[in-house]
Amino acid sequence: MFEKEKNRFVTRSVDSEVPIEIQVLIWDFIDELKEKRQSEMDYLQVFQLTIQDGVQVIINTQEEPLKEDCIKVTVPKNKMLSTRIWVMDDGNYSTMLFPSDY
């Protein structure tokens, strides 16, 4: 799951509402998590984005097995977001979407 070589997609709403810089940060975070967790990646990765003290905070959670990780990154203020994003992997490709897209 979540192989770099597989196709990665975003929904139209994510594409229009989430700056490309944030999309890339999430895909890169997934790549880091894949290395860290090895085979313990759930098909559904949840990313909670918040802004704290002028820094973009991205908290990742998954249910099976239960895991949580966090990164804090500096991005331009006009690119910061407070939202929830899902990334789902069906074995053939990965898709970044808002929960409301599901």
C-alpha distances in whole Angstrom, upper triangle without the diagonal:
4,6,9,10,9,11,12,14,17,19,23,24,21,22,26,26,23,25,23,23,21,18,18,18,15,13,14,14,10,11,13,11,8,11,13,11,10,8,10,7,8,7,10,11,15,17,21,23,26,29,31,34,33,30,26,24,21,20,16,16,13,15,13,14,16,16,18,18,20,21,25,25,28,28,31,33,32,29,28,27,27,24,21,18,15,11,9,6,8,6,8,8,8,12,14,17,20,20,23,21,19
4,6,9,7,9,9,12,14,17,20,21,18,19,23,23,20,21,19,19,18,15,14,15,12,9,11,11,7,8,11,10,7,10,13,12,11,10,11,8,9,8,10,10,13,15,18,20,24,26,28,31,30,27,23,22,18,18,14,15,13,16,15,16,17,16,17,16,18,19,22,22,25,25,28,29,29,25,25,24,24,22,19,16,13,9,9,6,9,8,9,8,6,10,11,15,18,19,22,20,19
4,5,6,9,9,13,16,19,22,23,21,21,25,25,22,23,20,20,19,16,15,16,14,11,11,13,9,8,11,11,8,10,13,13,11,11,13,11,13,12,14,14,17,18,22,23,26,29,31,33,32,28,25,24,21,20,17,18,17,19,18,18,20,19,20,19,21,21,23,23,26,26,29,31,31,27,27,26,27,25,22,19,16,13,12,9,11,9,9,8,9,12,14,18,21,22,25,23,22
4,6,8,8,12,15,18,21,23,20,19,23,24,21,20,17,18,17,14,12,14,13,9,10,12,9,7,11,12,10,11,14,15,14,14,16,14,16,15,16,15,18,18,22,22,26,28,30,32,30,27,24,23,20,21,18,20,19,22,21,21,23,21,21,20,21,20,22,22,24,24,26,29,28,25,25,25,26,24,22,19,17,14,14,12,14,12,12,10,10,13,14,18,21,23,26,23,23
4,7,9,12,16,19,22,24,21,21,24,25,23,23,19,20,20,17,15,17,16,12,13,15,13,11,14,16,13,14,18,18,16,16,19,16,18,16,18,18,21,21,25,26,29,31,33,36,34,30,27,27,24,24,22,23,22,24,23,24,26,24,24,23,24,24,26,25,27,27,29,32,31,27,28,28,29,27,25,21,20,16,15,13,14,12,10,9,11,14,16,19,23,25,27,24,24
4,6,10,13,16,19,21,19,19,23,24,21,22,19,20,20,16,15,17,16,12,14,16,13,12,16,16,13,16,19,18,17,16,18,15,16,14,16,16,19,20,24,25,28,31,33,36,34,31,27,27,23,24,21,22,20,23,22,23,24,23,24,23,24,24,26,26,28,27,29,31,31,27,27,27,28,26,23,20,17,14,13,10,11,9,7,6,7,11,13,17,20,22,24,21,21
4,7,10,13,16,18,16,16,19,21,19,19,17,18,18,14,14,17,15,12,14,16,14,14,17,18,16,18,21,21,20,19,20,17,18,15,16,16,19,20,23,24,27,29,32,35,33,30,26,26,23,24,21,22,21,24,23,24,26,25,25,24,25,24,26,25,27,26,28,30,29,25,26,25,26,24,22,18,16,13,12,10,11,10,8,5,7,9,11,15,18,20,22,19,19
4,7,10,13,15,13,12,16,17,15,16,13,15,15,11,11,14,12,9,12,14,12,12,16,16,15,18,20,20,19,19,20,16,16,14,14,14,16,16,19,20,24,26,29,31,29,26,23,23,19,20,18,19,19,22,22,23,24,22,22,21,22,21,23,22,24,23,25,26,25,21,22,21,23,20,18,14,13,10,10,9,11,11,9,6,5,6,8,11,15,17,19,16,16
4,7,10,12,10,9,13,15,13,14,12,15,14,10,12,14,12,10,14,16,14,15,18,18,18,21,23,22,22,22,22,18,18,15,14,14,16,16,19,19,23,25,28,31,29,26,23,23,19,21,19,20,20,22,23,24,25,24,23,23,23,22,24,23,25,22,24,25,24,20,21,20,21,18,17,13,12,9,10,10,12,13,11,8,6,5,6,9,12,15,16,13,14
4,7,8,6,6,10,11,10,12,11,13,12,9,11,14,11,11,14,16,14,16,19,19,19,22,24,23,24,24,23,19,18,16,14,14,14,14,17,17,20,22,26,28,26,24,20,20,18,19,18,19,19,22,23,25,25,23,23,22,22,21,22,21,23,20,22,23,21,17,18,17,18,15,14,11,10,9,10,12,14,16,14,11,8,5,5,6,9,12,13,10,12
4,5,5,6,9,10,10,13,13,16,14,11,14,16,14,14,18,19,17,20,22,22,22,25,27,26,27,26,25,22,20,17,15,15,15,15,17,17,21,23,27,29,27,25,22,22,19,21,19,20,20,23,24,26,26,25,24,24,24,23,24,24,25,22,23,24,21,18,19,17,18,15,14,11,11,10,11,14,15,18,16,13,11,7,6,6,8,11,11,8,10
4,6,5,6,9,10,12,13,16,15,13,16,18,16,17,20,21,20,22,25,25,25,28,30,29,30,30,29,25,24,21,19,19,18,18,19,19,22,24,27,30,27,26,23,23,21,23,22,23,24,26,28,30,29,28,27,27,26,25,26,25,25,22,23,23,20,18,19,17,18,16,15,13,14,14,15,17,19,21,20,16,14,11,10,9,10,13,12,9,12
4,5,5,6,8,11,12,15,14,12,16,17,16,17,20,21,20,23,25,25,25,29,30,29,30,30,29,25,23,21,18,18,17,16,17,16,19,21,24,27,25,24,20,21,19,21,20,22,22,25,27,29,28,27,25,25,24,24,24,23,24,21,21,21,18,16,16,14,15,13,13,11,12,14,15,18,20,23,22,18,16,12,10,8,8,11,10,8,11
4,5,5,5,8,9,12,10,8,12,14,12,13,16,17,17,19,21,21,22,25,26,26,27,27,26,22,21,19,16,15,14,13,14,13,16,18,22,25,22,21,17,18,16,18,17,19,20,23,25,26,25,24,23,22,21,20,21,20,20,18,18,18,16,13,14,12,13,11,11,8,10,11,13,16,18,21,20,17,14,10,7,6,7,10,11,9,12
4,6,6,7,8,11,10,8,11,14,13,13,17,18,18,20,22,23,23,26,27,27,28,29,28,24,23,21,19,18,17,16,17,16,18,20,24,26,23,22,18,20,18,20,20,22,23,26,28,29,28,27,25,24,23,22,22,20,21,18,18,18,16,13,15,13,16,14,14,12,13,13,16,18,20,22,21,17,14,11,9,9,10,14,14,12,15
4,6,8,9,13,12,11,14,16,16,17,20,21,21,23,25,26,27,29,30,31,32,32,31,27,26,24,22,21,19,18,18,16,19,20,23,26,23,22,19,20,19,22,22,24,25,28,30,32,31,29,27,26,25,23,23,21,21,18,18,17,14,12,14,13,15,14,15,13,15,16,19,21,23,26,24,21,18,15,12,11,12,15,14,13,16
4,7,9,12,10,10,14,15,14,16,19,19,20,22,24,24,26,28,29,29,31,31,30,26,25,23,21,19,17,15,15,13,15,16,20,22,20,19,16,17,16,19,19,22,23,26,29,30,29,27,25,24,22,21,20,19,19,16,15,15,12,10,11,9,11,10,12,11,14,15,18,21,24,26,25,21,19,15,12,11,10,14,13,13,16
4,6,8,6,7,10,11,11,13,15,16,17,19,20,21,22,25,26,26,28,29,27,24,23,21,19,17,15,13,13,11,13,14,18,20,18,16,13,14,13,16,17,19,21,24,27,28,26,24,22,21,19,17,17,15,16,13,13,13,11,8,9,8,10,9,11,10,12,13,17,19,22,24,24,20,17,14,10,10,10,14,14,14,17
4,5,5,6,9,10,11,13,14,16,17,19,20,21,23,25,26,27,28,30,29,25,25,24,21,19,18,15,15,13,14,15,18,20,17,15,13,15,14,17,18,21,23,27,29,30,28,26,24,22,19,17,16,14,14,10,11,11,9,6,8,9,12,12,14,13,15,16,19,21,24,26,25,21,18,16,13,13,14,17,18,17,20
4,5,5,6,9,10,11,12,14,15,17,18,20,21,23,24,25,27,28,27,24,24,23,21,19,18,15,17,14,17,17,20,22,19,17,14,16,15,18,18,21,23,27,28,29,28,26,24,21,20,17,17,14,14,11,12,14,12,9,11,12,15,15,16,14,16,15,18,20,23,24,23,19,16,15,12,14,15,19,20,18,21
4,5,5,6,9,10,11,12,14,15,16,18,20,21,22,24,25,27,26,23,24,23,21,19,18,15,16,13,15,15,18,19,16,14,11,14,13,16,17,21,23,26,28,29,27,25,22,19,17,14,14,11,11,8,10,12,11,8,10,11,14,15,16,14,16,16,19,21,24,25,24,21,18,17,14,16,17,20,22,21,23
4,5,5,6,9,10,10,12,14,15,16,18,20,21,22,24,25,24,21,21,21,18,15,14,11,12,10,12,13,16,18,15,12,9,11,10,13,14,17,19,23,25,25,24,21,19,17,14,12,12,10,11,8,10,12,11,8,8,8,11,11,12,11,13,13,17,19,22,24,23,20,16,15,11,13,14,17,19,18,20
4,5,5,6,9,10,11,13,14,15,17,19,20,21,22,23,22,19,19,18,16,14,13,11,13,11,14,16,19,21,19,16,13,13,11,14,14,17,18,22,24,24,23,21,19,17,16,14,15,13,14,12,14,15,15,11,11,11,13,12,12,10,11,11,14,16,19,20,20,16,13,11,8,10,12,15,17,16,18
4,5,5,6,8,10,11,12,14,15,17,18,20,21,22,22,19,20,19,18,15,15,13,15,14,16,17,20,22,19,16,13,14,12,15,15,18,19,23,24,25,24,21,19,17,16,14,14,12,14,12,14,16,16,12,13,14,16,16,15,13,14,12,16,17,20,20,20,16,14,13,11,14,16,19,21,19,21
4,6,5,6,9,10,10,12,14,16,16,18,20,21,21,18,19,19,17,14,14,11,13,11,14,15,17,19,17,13,10,11,9,12,12,15,18,21,23,23,22,19,17,14,12,10,10,9,11,10,13,15,15,12,12,12,14,14,14,12,14,13,16,17,21,22,22,18,15,15,12,15,16,19,21,20,22
4,5,5,6,9,10,10,12,14,15,16,18,19,18,15,16,15,13,10,10,8,11,10,13,15,17,20,18,15,12,11,8,10,9,12,14,18,19,20,19,16,14,12,11,10,12,11,14,13,16,17,17,14,13,12,14,13,12,9,10,9,12,14,18,19,19,16,12,12,9,12,13,16,18,18,18
4,5,5,6,9,10,11,13,14,15,16,17,17,14,15,14,13,11,12,11,14,14,17,19,21,24,22,19,15,15,12,13,12,14,15,19,20,20,20,17,16,14,14,13,15,14,16,16,18,20,20,16,16,16,17,16,15,12,11,9,12,12,16,16,16,13,10,10,9,12,15,17,20,18,19
4,5,5,6,9,10,11,12,14,15,17,17,15,17,16,16,13,14,13,15,15,18,19,21,23,21,18,15,14,12,13,12,15,17,20,21,21,20,17,16,13,13,11,13,12,15,15,18,20,21,17,17,17,19,18,17,14,14,12,15,15,19,19,19,16,13,14,13,16,18,20,23,22,23
4,5,5,6,9,10,10,12,14,16,15,13,14,15,14,11,12,10,13,13,15,17,19,21,20,16,13,12,9,10,9,12,13,17,18,18,17,14,12,10,9,8,11,11,14,15,18,20,21,17,16,16,17,16,15,13,13,11,14,15,18,19,20,17,14,14,13,16,17,19,22,21,22
4,5,5,6,9,10,10,11,13,12,9,11,12,11,8,10,10,13,14,18,20,21,24,23,19,16,15,11,11,9,11,12,15,16,16,16,13,12,11,11,11,14,15,18,18,21,23,23,20,19,18,19,17,15,12,11,9,11,11,15,15,16,14,11,12,11,14,16,18,21,20,20
4,5,5,7,9,10,10,13,13,11,13,14,14,12,14,14,17,18,21,22,24,26,25,21,19,17,14,15,12,14,15,18,18,17,18,15,15,13,14,13,16,16,19,19,23,25,25,22,21,21,22,21,19,16,15,12,14,13,16,15,16,14,12,14,14,17,20,21,24,23,23
4,5,5,6,9,10,13,13,11,14,16,16,13,15,14,17,17,20,21,22,24,24,20,18,16,13,13,12,14,15,18,18,17,17,14,13,10,11,11,14,15,18,19,22,24,25,22,21,21,22,21,19,17,16,14,16,16,19,18,20,18,15,17,16,20,21,23,26,25,25
4,5,5,6,8,10,9,8,11,13,13,10,12,12,15,16,19,21,22,25,24,21,18,16,13,12,9,11,11,14,14,13,13,10,10,8,10,11,15,16,20,21,24,26,27,23,22,21,21,20,18,16,15,13,14,14,17,17,19,17,15,16,16,18,20,21,24,24,23
4,6,5,6,8,8,7,10,12,13,11,14,15,18,19,22,25,26,28,28,24,21,19,16,15,12,13,12,15,14,13,14,12,13,12,14,15,18,19,23,23,27,28,29,26,25,24,24,23,20,18,16,13,14,12,15,14,16,15,13,16,16,19,21,22,25,24,23
4,6,5,9,10,10,13,15,16,15,17,17,21,22,24,26,27,29,29,25,23,21,18,17,15,16,15,18,17,15,17,14,15,13,15,15,19,20,23,24,28,30,31,27,26,26,26,25,23,21,19,17,17,16,19,17,19,18,17,19,19,22,25,25,29,28,27
4,6,9,9,10,13,16,16,14,16,17,19,21,23,25,25,27,27,24,22,19,17,15,13,14,14,16,15,13,14,11,12,10,13,14,17,19,22,24,28,29,31,27,26,26,26,25,22,21,19,17,18,17,20,19,21,20,18,21,20,23,25,25,29,28,28
4,6,5,6,10,13,14,12,15,16,19,21,24,26,26,29,29,25,23,20,17,15,12,12,11,13,12,10,11,9,11,11,14,15,19,21,25,26,30,31,32,29,27,26,26,24,22,20,18,16,16,15,18,17,20,19,17,20,20,22,24,24,27,27,26
4,6,7,11,13,15,14,17,19,22,24,27,29,30,32,32,28,26,23,20,19,16,15,14,15,13,12,14,12,14,14,17,19,22,24,27,28,32,34,34,31,30,29,29,27,24,22,20,17,17,15,17,15,18,18,17,20,21,23,25,26,29,28,27
4,6,9,11,14,14,17,19,22,25,28,31,32,34,34,31,28,25,22,20,16,15,13,14,11,10,13,13,15,16,19,21,25,26,30,31,34,35,36,32,31,30,29,27,24,22,19,17,15,13,15,13,16,17,16,19,20,23,25,25,28,27,25
4,6,10,12,11,15,17,20,22,25,28,29,32,32,29,26,23,20,17,14,12,10,10,8,7,9,9,12,13,17,19,23,25,28,29,33,34,35,31,29,28,27,25,22,20,17,15,14,13,15,14,18,18,16,19,19,21,23,22,26,25,23
4,6,8,8,12,14,17,20,23,26,27,30,30,27,24,21,17,15,11,10,8,9,8,8,10,9,11,12,15,17,21,23,26,27,30,31,32,28,26,25,24,22,19,16,14,11,11,10,12,12,15,14,13,15,15,18,19,19,23,22,20
4,5,7,10,13,16,19,22,26,27,31,31,27,24,21,18,15,12,9,6,7,6,7,9,9,12,14,17,19,22,24,27,28,31,31,32,28,26,24,23,21,17,15,12,10,9,8,10,11,14,14,12,14,14,16,17,16,20,19,17
4,7,10,13,17,19,23,26,28,32,31,28,24,22,18,17,13,11,8,9,9,11,12,13,14,16,18,20,23,25,28,28,31,31,31,27,26,24,23,20,16,14,10,8,6,5,7,8,11,11,9,11,12,13,15,14,18,17,14
4,6,10,13,16,19,23,25,29,28,25,22,19,16,14,10,9,7,8,9,11,11,12,13,14,16,18,21,23,26,25,28,28,28,25,23,21,19,16,13,10,7,6,5,7,9,11,14,12,10,10,10,11,12,11,15,14,12
4,7,10,13,16,20,22,25,25,22,18,16,12,10,7,6,5,8,10,11,11,10,10,11,13,14,17,19,22,22,25,25,25,22,20,18,17,14,11,8,6,5,6,9,12,14,16,14,10,10,9,11,12,11,15,15,14
4,7,10,13,17,19,22,22,19,16,13,10,8,6,5,6,9,12,13,12,10,9,11,11,13,16,18,20,20,23,23,23,20,17,15,13,11,7,6,5,7,9,12,15,17,19,17,13,12,10,10,10,9,13,14,13
4,6,10,13,15,19,18,16,12,10,6,5,5,7,9,12,15,16,14,12,10,10,9,11,12,14,17,17,19,19,19,16,14,12,10,8,6,5,6,8,11,14,18,20,21,18,14,13,10,10,10,11,14,15,15
4,7,10,12,16,16,14,10,8,6,5,7,8,11,14,17,18,15,14,11,11,9,11,12,14,16,16,18,17,18,15,12,10,8,6,5,7,9,11,15,18,21,23,25,22,18,16,13,12,11,11,14,16,16
4,7,10,13,13,10,7,6,5,7,9,12,15,18,21,21,19,17,13,12,10,10,10,11,13,12,15,14,14,12,9,6,5,5,6,8,11,13,17,20,23,25,26,23,19,17,14,13,12,13,16,17,18
4,6,10,10,8,6,5,7,8,12,14,18,20,23,24,21,19,15,14,11,11,10,11,12,12,14,12,13,12,8,6,4,7,9,11,15,17,20,24,27,29,30,27,23,21,17,17,15,16,18,20,21
4,7,6,6,5,6,9,11,15,17,21,24,27,27,24,22,18,16,13,12,9,10,10,10,12,9,12,11,7,7,6,10,12,15,18,20,24,27,30,32,33,30,26,24,20,20,18,20,21,23,25
4,5,5,7,7,10,12,16,18,22,25,28,28,25,22,18,16,13,12,9,10,11,12,13,11,14,14,10,11,10,13,15,18,21,23,26,29,33,34,35,32,28,27,23,23,21,23,24,26,28
4,6,9,10,13,15,19,22,26,28,31,31,28,25,21,19,15,14,11,11,10,12,13,11,14,15,12,13,13,16,19,21,24,26,30,32,36,38,38,35,32,30,26,26,25,26,28,30,31
4,7,9,13,16,19,22,26,29,32,32,29,26,22,20,16,14,10,10,8,9,9,7,11,11,9,11,12,16,18,20,23,25,29,31,35,37,37,34,30,28,25,25,23,25,27,28,30
4,6,10,13,16,19,23,26,29,28,26,23,19,16,12,10,6,6,5,7,9,8,12,11,8,10,11,14,16,18,21,22,26,28,32,33,34,31,27,26,22,23,22,24,26,27,29
4,7,10,13,16,20,23,26,26,23,20,17,14,11,8,6,5,6,7,9,9,11,9,6,7,9,11,13,14,17,18,22,25,28,30,30,27,23,22,18,19,18,20,22,23,25
4,6,10,13,17,20,23,22,20,17,13,11,7,6,5,7,9,10,13,12,15,12,9,9,9,11,12,13,15,17,20,23,27,28,29,26,22,21,18,18,17,19,21,23,24
4,6,10,13,17,19,19,17,14,11,8,6,5,6,8,11,12,15,15,16,13,11,10,9,10,9,10,12,13,17,19,23,24,25,22,19,18,15,15,15,16,19,20,21
4,7,10,13,16,16,13,11,7,6,4,7,9,11,15,16,19,18,20,17,14,13,11,11,10,10,12,13,16,18,22,23,25,22,19,18,15,16,15,16,19,20,20
4,7,11,13,13,11,8,5,5,6,9,11,14,17,18,21,21,22,19,17,15,14,12,10,10,10,10,13,15,18,20,22,19,16,16,13,14,14,14,18,19,18
4,7,10,10,7,6,4,7,9,12,15,17,21,22,25,24,25,22,20,18,16,14,11,11,10,11,12,15,18,19,22,20,16,16,15,15,15,14,18,19,18
4,6,7,6,5,7,9,12,15,18,21,24,25,28,28,28,25,23,21,19,17,13,12,10,10,11,13,15,17,19,18,15,15,15,15,15,14,18,19,17
4,5,4,7,9,12,15,19,22,24,28,28,31,31,32,28,26,24,22,19,15,15,13,13,13,14,16,18,21,20,17,18,17,18,17,15,19,20,18
3,5,8,11,14,17,20,24,26,30,31,34,34,34,31,29,27,25,22,19,18,15,14,13,14,15,16,19,19,17,19,19,19,20,18,22,22,19
4,6,10,13,16,20,23,26,29,30,34,34,35,32,29,27,26,23,20,19,17,16,15,16,17,18,21,21,19,20,20,21,22,20,24,24,22
4,7,11,14,17,21,24,27,28,32,32,33,30,27,25,23,21,18,18,16,16,16,17,19,20,23,22,20,21,20,21,21,19,23,24,22
4,7,11,14,17,20,24,25,29,29,30,27,24,23,21,20,17,16,15,15,16,17,19,20,23,22,19,20,19,20,20,19,23,24,22
4,7,11,14,17,20,22,25,25,27,24,21,20,18,17,14,15,14,15,16,18,21,22,24,23,20,20,18,19,19,18,22,23,22
4,7,10,13,17,19,22,23,25,22,19,18,17,17,15,15,15,15,17,18,22,23,25,23,19,20,18,19,19,20,23,24,24
4,7,10,14,16,19,19,21,18,16,15,15,15,14,14,15,16,18,20,24,25,27,24,21,20,18,19,19,20,23,24,24
4,6,10,12,16,17,19,16,14,14,14,15,15,15,16,16,20,21,25,26,27,24,21,21,18,20,20,21,24,25,25
4,7,10,13,14,16,14,12,13,13,15,15,16,18,19,22,24,28,29,30,27,23,23,20,21,21,22,25,26,27
4,6,10,11,14,12,10,12,14,15,17,17,19,19,23,25,29,29,30,27,23,23,20,21,21,23,26,26,28
4,7,9,11,10,9,12,14,17,18,19,21,22,26,28,31,32,32,29,26,25,21,23,23,25,27,28,29
4,6,8,6,7,10,13,15,17,18,20,21,25,27,30,31,31,28,24,23,20,21,21,24,25,26,28
4,5,5,7,11,14,16,19,19,23,23,27,29,33,34,34,30,27,25,22,22,22,25,26,26,29
4,5,5,9,12,15,18,19,22,24,28,30,34,35,35,31,28,26,22,22,21,24,25,26,29
4,6,9,12,14,18,18,22,23,27,29,33,34,34,30,27,25,21,21,20,23,23,24,27
4,7,10,12,15,15,19,20,23,26,29,31,30,26,23,21,17,18,17,20,21,21,24
4,7,10,13,14,17,19,22,25,29,30,30,27,23,21,17,17,16,19,20,21,23
4,6,9,11,14,16,20,23,26,29,29,25,22,19,15,15,13,15,16,18,20
4,7,10,14,16,20,23,26,29,29,26,22,20,16,15,12,14,15,17,19
4,7,10,13,17,20,23,26,26,23,19,17,13,11,9,10,11,13,15
4,7,10,13,17,20,22,23,20,17,14,11,9,7,7,10,12,13
4,7,10,13,16,19,20,17,13,10,7,6,5,7,10,10,11
4,6,10,13,16,17,14,10,8,6,5,6,6,10,10,9
4,7,10,12,13,10,7,5,4,6,9,10,13,11,11
4,7,9,11,8,6,5,7,8,11,11,14,12,10
4,6,7,6,4,7,9,11,14,14,17,15,13
4,6,6,7,9,12,13,16,16,18,16,14
4,6,8,11,14,16,19,19,22,19,17
4,7,10,14,16,20,20,22,19,18
4,7,10,13,17,18,20,17,16
4,7,10,13,15,17,14,14
4,6,10,12,14,11,11
4,7,10,12,10,10
4,6,8,6,7
4,5,5,7
4,5,6
4,5
4
